[in-house]
Amino acid sequence: MTQKIYIAIVAVLAASLLLGFVTEVFGLSLGNMSWMAGWVTSPIALLLGLVFALIFGKAFPDFNKKMSKKLLQYSVIGLGFGMTLESAIASGSEGMLITIVSVFGTLALGTLIGRKLLGVDWQTSYLISSGTAICGGSAIAAVGPVIKAKAESMSVALGVVFILNAVALFIFPPIGHWFDMSQTDFGTWAAIAIHDTSSVVGAGGAYGEEAQQVATTVKLTRALWIVVVAVITPFFFKGKLSGSEGQQKPWYKSIPTFILWFIVAILLNTFVLSRFELGATLSHDVSKLAKHMITLSLFFIGAGLTRETLRAVGLKPLIQGVLLWVIISAASLSYILFV
């Protein structure tokens, strides 16, 4: 019964999003039935996933995990076809200074809060700080092998990030409207203050098309700092890692492949596809489809947050994650609005 309900929800979501894509591409009018193509938004898709998981538990866990990861990555690559090199450089450069300061500031502040104030074990504390500083689960997955993290520490850190991602997708767009933020400002803030790429892109899309482009570019530029953090981390934990078994993960393997393909998509669109009408149309349509697929991926992400995940996190790591997230969100928002 649970699996049938899961399949039905996915089918309805996919059908509605596909209908929305078709109406946008071909300019169709559904009249009074237009709601059928527009009712599925990023927050709604995530909420449906969360509600399903908390009521029914896990269904197709392997499929759900694969889709939440792969569908998002392919969709982000698709967004690259809707951008040019000039716009990407402009978006990335605007958030560069605050990115550098926030990455290292978050790592230092996270260590202070987690280790000194709350007494969270050093691995879990550093993983939560890394996920908050850069790009959530991807950063945790990259840094974990570098510090020889235990499976329990990885699970707890990922759980904290997952919970806060879900919350961010709901509260960030209303906050942005409350402060009357521009599309560029909101996109930059979302990229800095929200952990995972999925929720960053989802929140940006909920705020506006330009905000989504800025948020995606700044976030993926920020994600490249995984390499820097992975390289320097062993120098800070020499004593703790000296007796550990295993081999450090090569730095170049810390770069998520989909980020490289996102850059390739931007370059292809800038120098090839945008030069002729059919190519420009194709790029536009691929970008539109990617936005709908990101919305669908949020359902799979929400469906992964179960009661077991909530229980496994624990109070102190969650407090560290929340405090660190609130401080970084407030500080970056103040900088963007008043500096």
Beta strands, then each sheet from edge to edge (+ up, - down):
end
